[in-house]
Amino acid sequence: MWTEKNNALHRVFIFKNFTEAFAFMTEVAFEAERQNHHPNWSNVWNTVDIQLNTHDAGSVVTEKDHNLAKAIDGMFAKYQS
């Protein structure tokens, strides 16, 4: 679940292994590029930590962030089994 804190949406995603985490990040990268809205994120082994805010709106949470978060949730759903 996404939480809003310090002017950003935040969520941590856990995967079975690094390969799944990296595949997910690749999917997110393509969607972020399509939406022209890019996350702040990090990856350590099976964990992807994502923060979203809109820099050109003053680094606050906007509809763009909620739209990308929703798309990311859809991508993550297929890794859940």
PDB file of N, CA, C and O in Angstrom:
ATOM      1  N   MET A   1       0.837  -1.170   0.000  1.00  0.00           N
ATOM      2  CA  MET A   1       0.000   0.000   0.000  1.00  0.00           C
ATOM      3  C   MET A   1       0.888   1.242   0.000  1.00  0.00           C
ATOM      4  O   MET A   1       1.888   1.309   0.715  1.00  0.00           O
ATOM      5  N   TRP A   2       0.508   2.212  -0.807  1.00  0.00           N
ATOM      6  CA  TRP A   2       1.223   3.480  -0.884  1.00  0.00           C
ATOM      7  C   TRP A   2       0.879   4.328   0.336  1.00  0.00           C
ATOM      8  O   TRP A   2      -0.268   4.353   0.780  1.00  0.00           O
ATOM      9  N   THR A   3       1.872   5.016   0.869  1.00  0.00           N
ATOM     10  CA  THR A   3       1.651   5.978   1.944  1.00  0.00           C
ATOM     11  C   THR A   3       2.166   7.330   1.478  1.00  0.00           C
ATOM     12  O   THR A   3       3.113   7.415   0.695  1.00  0.00           O
ATOM     13  N   GLU A   4       1.531   8.379   1.968  1.00  0.00           N
ATOM     14  CA  GLU A   4       1.981   9.719   1.632  1.00  0.00           C
ATOM     15  C   GLU A   4       2.683  10.301   2.850  1.00  0.00           C
ATOM     16  O   GLU A   4       2.104  10.409   3.931  1.00  0.00           O
ATOM     17  N   LYS A   5       3.954  10.677   2.650  1.00  0.00           N
ATOM     18  CA  LYS A   5       4.756  11.213   3.743  1.00  0.00           C
ATOM     19  C   LYS A   5       5.827  12.125   3.153  1.00  0.00           C
ATOM     20  O   LYS A   5       6.425  11.799   2.127  1.00  0.00           O
ATOM     21  N   ASN A   6       6.064  13.242   3.785  1.00  0.00           N
ATOM     22  CA  ASN A   6       7.092  14.190   3.347  1.00  0.00           C
ATOM     23  C   ASN A   6       6.942  14.569   1.870  1.00  0.00           C
ATOM     24  O   ASN A   6       7.915  14.582   1.116  1.00  0.00           O
ATOM     25  N   ASN A   7       5.709  14.875   1.478  1.00  0.00           N
ATOM     26  CA  ASN A   7       5.413  15.302   0.109  1.00  0.00           C
ATOM     27  C   ASN A   7       5.779  14.268  -0.950  1.00  0.00           C
ATOM     28  O   ASN A   7       6.216  14.629  -2.042  1.00  0.00           O
ATOM     29  N   ALA A   8       5.603  12.987  -0.637  1.00  0.00           N
ATOM     30  CA  ALA A   8       5.868  11.925  -1.619  1.00  0.00           C
ATOM     31  C   ALA A   8       4.990  10.719  -1.316  1.00  0.00           C
ATOM     32  O   ALA A   8       4.649  10.447  -0.165  1.00  0.00           O
ATOM     33  N   LEU A   9       4.632  10.002  -2.382  1.00  0.00           N
ATOM     34  CA  LEU A   9       4.015   8.690  -2.221  1.00  0.00           C
ATOM     35  C   LEU A   9       5.156   7.694  -2.075  1.00  0.00           C
ATOM     36  O   LEU A   9       6.168   7.802  -2.768  1.00  0.00           O
ATOM     37  N   HIS A  10       5.000   6.732  -1.183  1.00  0.00           N
ATOM     38  CA  HIS A  10       6.079   5.778  -0.912  1.00  0.00           C
ATOM     39  C   HIS A  10       5.509   4.366  -0.811  1.00  0.00           C
ATOM     40  O   HIS A  10       4.443   4.143  -0.237  1.00  0.00           O
ATOM     41  N   ARG A  11       6.250   3.427  -1.383  1.00  0.00           N
ATOM     42  CA  ARG A  11       5.887   2.008  -1.245  1.00  0.00           C
ATOM     43  C   ARG A  11       7.130   1.160  -1.435  1.00  0.00           C
ATOM     44  O   ARG A  11       8.002   1.474  -2.245  1.00  0.00           O
ATOM     45  N   VAL A  12       7.193   0.072  -0.668  1.00  0.00           N
ATOM     46  CA  VAL A  12       8.272  -0.901  -0.788  1.00  0.00           C
ATOM     47  C   VAL A  12       7.676  -2.174  -1.378  1.00  0.00           C
ATOM     48  O   VAL A  12       6.637  -2.651  -0.921  1.00  0.00           O
ATOM     49  N   PHE A  13       8.337  -2.717  -2.393  1.00  0.00           N
ATOM     50  CA  PHE A  13       7.895  -3.925  -3.086  1.00  0.00           C
ATOM     51  C   PHE A  13       8.914  -5.029  -2.827  1.00  0.00           C
ATOM     52  O   PHE A  13      10.117  -4.820  -2.987  1.00  0.00           O
ATOM     53  N   ILE A  14       8.433  -6.204  -2.427  1.00  0.00           N
ATOM     54  CA  ILE A  14       9.298  -7.344  -2.138  1.00  0.00           C
ATOM     55  C   ILE A  14       9.023  -8.444  -3.164  1.00  0.00           C
ATOM     56  O   ILE A  14       7.871  -8.760  -3.461  1.00  0.00           O
ATOM     57  N   PHE A  15      10.105  -9.021  -3.701  1.00  0.00           N
ATOM     58  CA  PHE A  15      10.015 -10.059  -4.728  1.00  0.00           C
ATOM     59  C   PHE A  15      10.703 -11.336  -4.260  1.00  0.00           C
ATOM     60  O   PHE A  15      11.358 -11.358  -3.217  1.00  0.00           O
ATOM     61  N   LYS A  16      10.547 -12.387  -5.037  1.00  0.00           N
ATOM     62  CA  LYS A  16      11.165 -13.675  -4.705  1.00  0.00           C
ATOM     63  C   LYS A  16      12.683 -13.622  -4.814  1.00  0.00           C
ATOM     64  O   LYS A  16      13.390 -14.309  -4.076  1.00  0.00           O
ATOM     65  N   ASN A  17      13.182 -12.798  -5.742  1.00  0.00           N
ATOM     66  CA  ASN A  17      14.623 -12.749  -5.983  1.00  0.00           C
ATOM     67  C   ASN A  17      14.976 -11.476  -6.752  1.00  0.00           C
ATOM     68  O   ASN A  17      14.103 -10.684  -7.106  1.00  0.00           O
ATOM     69  N   PHE A  18      16.251 -11.301  -6.998  1.00  0.00           N
ATOM     70  CA  PHE A  18      16.740 -10.113  -7.706  1.00  0.00           C
ATOM     71  C   PHE A  18      16.211 -10.053  -9.134  1.00  0.00           C
ATOM     72  O   PHE A  18      15.876  -8.976  -9.626  1.00  0.00           O
ATOM     73  N   THR A  19      16.136 -11.189  -9.795  1.00  0.00           N
ATOM     74  CA  THR A  19      15.684 -11.206 -11.187  1.00  0.00           C
ATOM     75  C   THR A  19      14.270 -10.643 -11.314  1.00  0.00           C
ATOM     76  O   THR A  19      13.994  -9.850 -12.213  1.00  0.00           O
ATOM     77  N   GLU A  20      13.375 -11.054 -10.413  1.00  0.00           N
ATOM     78  CA  GLU A  20      12.004 -10.521 -10.438  1.00  0.00           C
ATOM     79  C   GLU A  20      12.001  -9.026 -10.145  1.00  0.00           C
ATOM     80  O   GLU A  20      11.299  -8.262 -10.806  1.00  0.00           O
ATOM     81  N   ALA A  21      12.774  -8.617  -9.168  1.00  0.00           N
ATOM     82  CA  ALA A  21      12.832  -7.198  -8.816  1.00  0.00           C
ATOM     83  C   ALA A  21      13.318  -6.372  -9.999  1.00  0.00           C
ATOM     84  O   ALA A  21      12.771  -5.308 -10.288  1.00  0.00           O
ATOM     85  N   PHE A  22      14.345  -6.864 -10.677  1.00  0.00           N
ATOM     86  CA  PHE A  22      14.901  -6.126 -11.807  1.00  0.00           C
ATOM     87  C   PHE A  22      13.926  -6.107 -12.986  1.00  0.00           C
ATOM     88  O   PHE A  22      13.805  -5.092 -13.671  1.00  0.00           O
ATOM     89  N   ALA A  23      13.239  -7.207 -13.224  1.00  0.00           N
ATOM     90  CA  ALA A  23      12.234  -7.251 -14.297  1.00  0.00           C
ATOM     91  C   ALA A  23      11.123  -6.226 -14.017  1.00  0.00           C
ATOM     92  O   ALA A  23      10.690  -5.509 -14.919  1.00  0.00           O
ATOM     93  N   PHE A  24      10.678  -6.169 -12.776  1.00  0.00           N
ATOM     94  CA  PHE A  24       9.660  -5.200 -12.369  1.00  0.00           C
ATOM     95  C   PHE A  24      10.159  -3.777 -12.613  1.00  0.00           C
ATOM     96  O   PHE A  24       9.431  -2.945 -13.153  1.00  0.00           O
ATOM     97  N   MET A  25      11.397  -3.500 -12.216  1.00  0.00           N
ATOM     98  CA  MET A  25      11.954  -2.163 -12.408  1.00  0.00           C
ATOM     99  C   MET A  25      12.009  -1.800 -13.894  1.00  0.00           C
ATOM    100  O   MET A  25      11.779  -0.650 -14.268  1.00  0.00           O
ATOM    101  N   THR A  26      12.313  -2.779 -14.725  1.00  0.00           N
ATOM    102  CA  THR A  26      12.351  -2.526 -16.162  1.00  0.00           C
ATOM    103  C   THR A  26      10.964  -2.148 -16.677  1.00  0.00           C
ATOM    104  O   THR A  26      10.819  -1.208 -17.459  1.00  0.00           O
ATOM    105  N   GLU A  27       9.957  -2.880 -16.237  1.00  0.00           N
ATOM    106  CA  GLU A  27       8.584  -2.556 -16.640  1.00  0.00           C
ATOM    107  C   GLU A  27       8.200  -1.157 -16.177  1.00  0.00           C
ATOM    108  O   GLU A  27       7.624  -0.377 -16.936  1.00  0.00           O
ATOM    109  N   VAL A  28       8.525  -0.847 -14.926  1.00  0.00           N
ATOM    110  CA  VAL A  28       8.205   0.475 -14.385  1.00  0.00           C
ATOM    111  C   VAL A  28       8.930   1.555 -15.177  1.00  0.00           C
ATOM    112  O   VAL A  28       8.360   2.612 -15.447  1.00  0.00           O
ATOM    113  N   ALA A  29      10.175   1.302 -15.549  1.00  0.00           N
ATOM    114  CA  ALA A  29      10.942   2.288 -16.314  1.00  0.00           C
ATOM    115  C   ALA A  29      10.261   2.620 -17.637  1.00  0.00           C
ATOM    116  O   ALA A  29      10.183   3.788 -18.019  1.00  0.00           O
ATOM    117  N   PHE A  30       9.772   1.606 -18.335  1.00  0.00           N
ATOM    118  CA  PHE A  30       9.091   1.859 -19.608  1.00  0.00           C
ATOM    119  C   PHE A  30       7.801   2.646 -19.403  1.00  0.00           C
ATOM    120  O   PHE A  30       7.491   3.549 -20.180  1.00  0.00           O
ATOM    121  N   GLU A  31       7.049   2.305 -18.358  1.00  0.00           N
ATOM    122  CA  GLU A  31       5.810   3.034 -18.080  1.00  0.00           C
ATOM    123  C   GLU A  31       6.108   4.469 -17.639  1.00  0.00           C
ATOM    124  O   GLU A  31       5.411   5.398 -18.046  1.00  0.00           O
ATOM    125  N   ALA A  32       7.122   4.652 -16.821  1.00  0.00           N
ATOM    126  CA  ALA A  32       7.501   5.992 -16.379  1.00  0.00           C
ATOM    127  C   ALA A  32       7.895   6.853 -17.573  1.00  0.00           C
ATOM    128  O   ALA A  32       7.534   8.028 -17.646  1.00  0.00           O
ATOM    129  N   GLU A  33       8.623   6.272 -18.492  1.00  0.00           N
ATOM    130  CA  GLU A  33       9.019   7.013 -19.693  1.00  0.00           C
ATOM    131  C   GLU A  33       7.790   7.357 -20.536  1.00  0.00           C
ATOM    132  O   GLU A  33       7.687   8.461 -21.070  1.00  0.00           O
ATOM    133  N   ARG A  34       6.860   6.407 -20.651  1.00  0.00           N
ATOM    134  CA  ARG A  34       5.638   6.651 -21.423  1.00  0.00           C
ATOM    135  C   ARG A  34       4.845   7.814 -20.807  1.00  0.00           C
ATOM    136  O   ARG A  34       4.301   8.656 -21.522  1.00  0.00           O
ATOM    137  N   GLN A  35       4.791   7.844 -19.479  1.00  0.00           N
ATOM    138  CA  GLN A  35       4.055   8.902 -18.782  1.00  0.00           C
ATOM    139  C   GLN A  35       4.899  10.173 -18.592  1.00  0.00           C
ATOM    140  O   GLN A  35       4.396  11.193 -18.120  1.00  0.00           O
ATOM    141  N   ASN A  36       6.174  10.100 -18.963  1.00  0.00           N
ATOM    142  CA  ASN A  36       7.106  11.211 -18.737  1.00  0.00           C
ATOM    143  C   ASN A  36       7.077  11.658 -17.280  1.00  0.00           C
ATOM    144  O   ASN A  36       7.002  12.846 -16.968  1.00  0.00           O
ATOM    145  N   HIS A  37       7.141  10.660 -16.403  1.00  0.00           N
ATOM    146  CA  HIS A  37       7.102  10.905 -14.956  1.00  0.00           C
ATOM    147  C   HIS A  37       7.953   9.831 -14.296  1.00  0.00           C
ATOM    148  O   HIS A  37       7.589   8.656 -14.317  1.00  0.00           O
ATOM    149  N   HIS A  38       9.065  10.211 -13.721  1.00  0.00           N
ATOM    150  CA  HIS A  38      10.079   9.249 -13.323  1.00  0.00           C
ATOM    151  C   HIS A  38      10.217   9.167 -11.804  1.00  0.00           C
ATOM    152  O   HIS A  38      10.248  10.195 -11.127  1.00  0.00           O
ATOM    153  N   PRO A  39      10.299   7.952 -11.266  1.00  0.00           N
ATOM    154  CA  PRO A  39      10.344   7.761  -9.813  1.00  0.00           C
ATOM    155  C   PRO A  39      11.736   7.991  -9.227  1.00  0.00           C
ATOM    156  O   PRO A  39      12.750   7.931  -9.922  1.00  0.00           O
ATOM    157  N   ASN A  40      11.740   8.251  -7.942  1.00  0.00           N
ATOM    158  CA  ASN A  40      12.955   8.115  -7.140  1.00  0.00           C
ATOM    159  C   ASN A  40      12.879   6.702  -6.591  1.00  0.00           C
ATOM    160  O   ASN A  40      11.881   6.336  -5.971  1.00  0.00           O
ATOM    161  N   TRP A  41      13.918   5.899  -6.807  1.00  0.00           N
ATOM    162  CA  TRP A  41      13.827   4.515  -6.359  1.00  0.00           C
ATOM    163  C   TRP A  41      15.190   3.941  -6.046  1.00  0.00           C
ATOM    164  O   TRP A  41      16.229   4.476  -6.431  1.00  0.00           O
ATOM    165  N   SER A  42      15.144   2.834  -5.337  1.00  0.00           N
ATOM    166  CA  SER A  42      16.368   2.093  -5.059  1.00  0.00           C
ATOM    167  C   SER A  42      16.031   0.611  -5.056  1.00  0.00           C
ATOM    168  O   SER A  42      14.878   0.212  -4.896  1.00  0.00           O
ATOM    169  N   ASN A  43      17.064  -0.184  -5.235  1.00  0.00           N
ATOM    170  CA  ASN A  43      16.906  -1.637  -5.282  1.00  0.00           C
ATOM    171  C   ASN A  43      18.056  -2.282  -4.532  1.00  0.00           C
ATOM    172  O   ASN A  43      19.223  -1.976  -4.773  1.00  0.00           O
ATOM    173  N   VAL A  44      17.711  -3.180  -3.620  1.00  0.00           N
ATOM    174  CA  VAL A  44      18.688  -4.041  -2.961  1.00  0.00           C
ATOM    175  C   VAL A  44      18.120  -5.452  -3.022  1.00  0.00           C
ATOM    176  O   VAL A  44      17.067  -5.737  -2.453  1.00  0.00           O
ATOM    177  N   TRP A  45      18.820  -6.312  -3.707  1.00  0.00           N
ATOM    178  CA  TRP A  45      18.457  -7.700  -3.946  1.00  0.00           C
ATOM    179  C   TRP A  45      16.998  -7.846  -4.365  1.00  0.00           C
ATOM    180  O   TRP A  45      16.684  -7.584  -5.526  1.00  0.00           O
ATOM    181  N   ASN A  46      16.100  -8.247  -3.485  1.00  0.00           N
ATOM    182  CA  ASN A  46      14.714  -8.523  -3.879  1.00  0.00           C
ATOM    183  C   ASN A  46      13.749  -7.399  -3.500  1.00  0.00           C
ATOM    184  O   ASN A  46      12.533  -7.582  -3.554  1.00  0.00           O
ATOM    185  N   THR A  47      14.277  -6.254  -3.123  1.00  0.00           N
ATOM    186  CA  THR A  47      13.451  -5.167  -2.625  1.00  0.00           C
ATOM    187  C   THR A  47      13.601  -3.928  -3.513  1.00  0.00           C
ATOM    188  O   THR A  47      14.711  -3.512  -3.843  1.00  0.00           O
ATOM    189  N   VAL A  48      12.458  -3.354  -3.889  1.00  0.00           N
ATOM    190  CA  VAL A  48      12.438  -2.110  -4.658  1.00  0.00           C
ATOM    191  C   VAL A  48      11.669  -1.086  -3.831  1.00  0.00           C
ATOM    192  O   VAL A  48      10.517  -1.310  -3.461  1.00  0.00           O
ATOM    193  N   ASP A  49      12.313   0.029  -3.550  1.00  0.00           N
ATOM    194  CA  ASP A  49      11.739   1.112  -2.757  1.00  0.00           C
ATOM    195  C   ASP A  49      11.475   2.282  -3.713  1.00  0.00           C
ATOM    196  O   ASP A  49      12.397   2.790  -4.352  1.00  0.00           O
ATOM    197  N   ILE A  50      10.206   2.703  -3.804  1.00  0.00           N
ATOM    198  CA  ILE A  50       9.834   3.762  -4.750  1.00  0.00           C
ATOM    199  C   ILE A  50       9.197   4.934  -4.021  1.00  0.00           C
ATOM    200  O   ILE A  50       8.354   4.765  -3.140  1.00  0.00           O
ATOM    201  N   GLN A  51       9.628   6.131  -4.415  1.00  0.00           N
ATOM    202  CA  GLN A  51       9.003   7.365  -3.951  1.00  0.00           C
ATOM    203  C   GLN A  51       8.609   8.182  -5.176  1.00  0.00           C
ATOM    204  O   GLN A  51       9.373   8.304  -6.134  1.00  0.00           O
ATOM    205  N   LEU A  52       7.416   8.732  -5.127  1.00  0.00           N
ATOM    206  CA  LEU A  52       6.895   9.530  -6.235  1.00  0.00           C
ATOM    207  C   LEU A  52       6.494  10.909  -5.744  1.00  0.00           C
ATOM    208  O   LEU A  52       5.782  11.042  -4.748  1.00  0.00           O
ATOM    209  N   ASN A  53       6.954  11.934  -6.448  1.00  0.00           N
ATOM    210  CA  ASN A  53       6.399  13.266  -6.323  1.00  0.00           C
ATOM    211  C   ASN A  53       6.695  14.003  -7.621  1.00  0.00           C
ATOM    212  O   ASN A  53       7.504  13.557  -8.435  1.00  0.00           O
ATOM    213  N   THR A  54       6.035  15.123  -7.799  1.00  0.00           N
ATOM    214  CA  THR A  54       6.147  15.836  -9.062  1.00  0.00           C
ATOM    215  C   THR A  54       7.073  17.029  -8.873  1.00  0.00           C
ATOM    216  O   THR A  54       6.703  18.029  -8.258  1.00  0.00           O
ATOM    217  N   HIS A  55       8.272  16.910  -9.406  1.00  0.00           N
ATOM    218  CA  HIS A  55       9.302  17.922  -9.212  1.00  0.00           C
ATOM    219  C   HIS A  55       8.908  19.271  -9.807  1.00  0.00           C
ATOM    220  O   HIS A  55       9.142  20.313  -9.194  1.00  0.00           O
ATOM    221  N   ASP A  56       8.307  19.255 -11.006  1.00  0.00           N
ATOM    222  CA  ASP A  56       7.972  20.532 -11.644  1.00  0.00           C
ATOM    223  C   ASP A  56       6.734  21.197 -11.037  1.00  0.00           C
ATOM    224  O   ASP A  56       6.339  22.279 -11.471  1.00  0.00           O
ATOM    225  N   ALA A  57       6.117  20.555 -10.036  1.00  0.00           N
ATOM    226  CA  ALA A  57       5.005  21.166  -9.301  1.00  0.00           C
ATOM    227  C   ALA A  57       5.456  21.563  -7.895  1.00  0.00           C
ATOM    228  O   ALA A  57       4.631  21.844  -7.026  1.00  0.00           O
ATOM    229  N   GLY A  58       6.758  21.584  -7.683  1.00  0.00           N
ATOM    230  CA  GLY A  58       7.276  21.959  -6.369  1.00  0.00           C
ATOM    231  C   GLY A  58       7.570  20.778  -5.473  1.00  0.00           C
ATOM    232  O   GLY A  58       7.608  20.912  -4.250  1.00  0.00           O
ATOM    233  N   SER A  59       7.779  19.615  -6.080  1.00  0.00           N
ATOM    234  CA  SER A  59       8.081  18.378  -5.339  1.00  0.00           C
ATOM    235  C   SER A  59       6.991  18.034  -4.326  1.00  0.00           C
ATOM    236  O   SER A  59       7.258  17.775  -3.152  1.00  0.00           O
ATOM    237  N   VAL A  60       5.765  18.039  -4.821  1.00  0.00           N
ATOM    238  CA  VAL A  60       4.606  17.626  -4.030  1.00  0.00           C
ATOM    239  C   VAL A  60       3.893  16.499  -4.774  1.00  0.00           C
ATOM    240  O   VAL A  60       4.195  16.223  -5.935  1.00  0.00           O
ATOM    241  N   VAL A  61       2.960  15.861  -4.105  1.00  0.00           N
ATOM    242  CA  VAL A  61       2.188  14.776  -4.710  1.00  0.00           C
ATOM    243  C   VAL A  61       1.075  15.370  -5.566  1.00  0.00           C
ATOM    244  O   VAL A  61       0.315  16.229  -5.119  1.00  0.00           O
ATOM    245  N   THR A  62       0.998  14.888  -6.810  1.00  0.00           N
ATOM    246  CA  THR A  62      -0.032  15.357  -7.737  1.00  0.00           C
ATOM    247  C   THR A  62      -0.735  14.152  -8.360  1.00  0.00           C
ATOM    248  O   THR A  62      -0.428  13.002  -8.049  1.00  0.00           O
ATOM    249  N   GLU A  63      -1.665  14.439  -9.228  1.00  0.00           N
ATOM    250  CA  GLU A  63      -2.386  13.388  -9.944  1.00  0.00           C
ATOM    251  C   GLU A  63      -1.421  12.513 -10.753  1.00  0.00           C
ATOM    252  O   GLU A  63      -1.642  11.311 -10.899  1.00  0.00           O
ATOM    253  N   LYS A  64      -0.355  13.121 -11.275  1.00  0.00           N
ATOM    254  CA  LYS A  64       0.639  12.351 -12.031  1.00  0.00           C
ATOM    255  C   LYS A  64       1.209  11.220 -11.168  1.00  0.00           C
ATOM    256  O   LYS A  64       1.418  10.107 -11.651  1.00  0.00           O
ATOM    257  N   ASP A  65       1.455  11.514  -9.904  1.00  0.00           N
ATOM    258  CA  ASP A  65       2.007  10.509  -8.995  1.00  0.00           C
ATOM    259  C   ASP A  65       0.998   9.389  -8.741  1.00  0.00           C
ATOM    260  O   ASP A  65       1.343   8.207  -8.757  1.00  0.00           O
ATOM    261  N   HIS A  66      -0.236   9.781  -8.511  1.00  0.00           N
ATOM    262  CA  HIS A  66      -1.273   8.772  -8.268  1.00  0.00           C
ATOM    263  C   HIS A  66      -1.484   7.898  -9.506  1.00  0.00           C
ATOM    264  O   HIS A  66      -1.708   6.694  -9.383  1.00  0.00           O
ATOM    265  N   ASN A  67      -1.412   8.499 -10.694  1.00  0.00           N
ATOM    266  CA  ASN A  67      -1.573   7.720 -11.929  1.00  0.00           C
ATOM    267  C   ASN A  67      -0.436   6.717 -12.103  1.00  0.00           C
ATOM    268  O   ASN A  67      -0.677   5.562 -12.454  1.00  0.00           O
ATOM    269  N   LEU A  68       0.793   7.149 -11.862  1.00  0.00           N
ATOM    270  CA  LEU A  68       1.925   6.230 -11.996  1.00  0.00           C
ATOM    271  C   LEU A  68       1.868   5.162 -10.909  1.00  0.00           C
ATOM    272  O   LEU A  68       2.165   3.998 -11.179  1.00  0.00           O
ATOM    273  N   ALA A  69       1.496   5.531  -9.697  1.00  0.00           N
ATOM    274  CA  ALA A  69       1.374   4.550  -8.612  1.00  0.00           C
ATOM    275  C   ALA A  69       0.369   3.461  -8.974  1.00  0.00           C
ATOM    276  O   ALA A  69       0.616   2.280  -8.732  1.00  0.00           O
ATOM    277  N   LYS A  70      -0.752   3.852  -9.549  1.00  0.00           N
ATOM    278  CA  LYS A  70      -1.774   2.880  -9.958  1.00  0.00           C
ATOM    279  C   LYS A  70      -1.223   1.935 -11.024  1.00  0.00           C
ATOM    280  O   LYS A  70      -1.463   0.729 -10.970  1.00  0.00           O
ATOM    281  N   ALA A  71      -0.500   2.470 -11.975  1.00  0.00           N
ATOM    282  CA  ALA A  71       0.099   1.626 -13.018  1.00  0.00           C
ATOM    283  C   ALA A  71       1.134   0.677 -12.415  1.00  0.00           C
ATOM    284  O   ALA A  71       1.200  -0.493 -12.794  1.00  0.00           O
ATOM    285  N   ILE A  72       1.938   1.174 -11.486  1.00  0.00           N
ATOM    286  CA  ILE A  72       2.944   0.338 -10.827  1.00  0.00           C
ATOM    287  C   ILE A  72       2.276  -0.790 -10.054  1.00  0.00           C
ATOM    288  O   ILE A  72       2.745  -1.927 -10.090  1.00  0.00           O
ATOM    289  N   ASP A  73       1.193  -0.491  -9.361  1.00  0.00           N
ATOM    290  CA  ASP A  73       0.459  -1.538  -8.641  1.00  0.00           C
ATOM    291  C   ASP A  73      -0.007  -2.637  -9.585  1.00  0.00           C
ATOM    292  O   ASP A  73       0.056  -3.818  -9.247  1.00  0.00           O
ATOM    293  N   GLY A  74      -0.473  -2.250 -10.768  1.00  0.00           N
ATOM    294  CA  GLY A  74      -0.907  -3.236 -11.753  1.00  0.00           C
ATOM    295  C   GLY A  74       0.237  -4.128 -12.209  1.00  0.00           C
ATOM    296  O   GLY A  74       0.053  -5.329 -12.403  1.00  0.00           O
ATOM    297  N   MET A  75       1.406  -3.547 -12.379  1.00  0.00           N
ATOM    298  CA  MET A  75       2.580  -4.339 -12.777  1.00  0.00           C
ATOM    299  C   MET A  75       2.987  -5.286 -11.655  1.00  0.00           C
ATOM    300  O   MET A  75       3.337  -6.439 -11.907  1.00  0.00           O
ATOM    301  N   PHE A  76       2.942  -4.808 -10.434  1.00  0.00           N
ATOM    302  CA  PHE A  76       3.356  -5.624  -9.292  1.00  0.00           C
ATOM    303  C   PHE A  76       2.420  -6.813  -9.073  1.00  0.00           C
ATOM    304  O   PHE A  76       2.855  -7.876  -8.631  1.00  0.00           O
ATOM    305  N   ALA A  77       1.146  -6.632  -9.383  1.00  0.00           N
ATOM    306  CA  ALA A  77       0.145  -7.673  -9.120  1.00  0.00           C
ATOM    307  C   ALA A  77       0.521  -9.009  -9.782  1.00  0.00           C
ATOM    308  O   ALA A  77       0.249 -10.066  -9.212  1.00  0.00           O
ATOM    309  N   LYS A  78       1.120  -8.983 -10.938  1.00  0.00           N
ATOM    310  CA  LYS A  78       1.435 -10.240 -11.630  1.00  0.00           C
ATOM    311  C   LYS A  78       2.571 -11.007 -10.966  1.00  0.00           C
ATOM    312  O   LYS A  78       2.769 -12.186 -11.259  1.00  0.00           O
ATOM    313  N   TYR A  79       3.324 -10.357 -10.075  1.00  0.00           N
ATOM    314  CA  TYR A  79       4.398 -11.040  -9.365  1.00  0.00           C
ATOM    315  C   TYR A  79       3.912 -11.711  -8.081  1.00  0.00           C
ATOM    316  O   TYR A  79       4.662 -12.441  -7.432  1.00  0.00           O
ATOM    317  N   GLN A  80       2.676 -11.462  -7.725  1.00  0.00           N
ATOM    318  CA  GLN A  80       2.112 -12.038  -6.506  1.00  0.00           C
ATOM    319  C   GLN A  80       1.489 -13.397  -6.807  1.00  0.00           C
ATOM    320  O   GLN A  80       0.642 -13.518  -7.691  1.00  0.00           O
ATOM    321  N   SER A  81       1.910 -14.403  -6.075  1.00  0.00           N
ATOM    322  CA  SER A  81       1.320 -15.737  -6.275  1.00  0.00           C
ATOM    323  C   SER A  81       1.265 -16.514  -5.002  1.00  0.00           C
ATOM    324  O   SER A  81       0.798 -17.652  -4.994  1.00  0.00           O
TER     325      SER A  81
END
